[in-house]
């Protein structure tokens, strides 16, 4: 049980890292594009599709796993926000 909880937290954190890395990359690259709205929309759809698919597979119908995944994802977001506020490049 403890190993499963730890794996779900770490998986959620890894998913968050990938999601927010994609967001960060998209925002940096879209500043040079002419049609920013399409670039941002496509990036959002790709990131959310991948995230939802992996969450669905990892949660395996268990709401406790989904909560642990969300907690890891939120922790990753918190770390990204701290890095951005400090001005360090994530």
Secondary structure as UniProt FT lines:
FT   HELIX           2..30
FT   TURN            31..32
FT   HELIX           36..59
FT   TURN            60..61
FT   HELIX           63..86
//
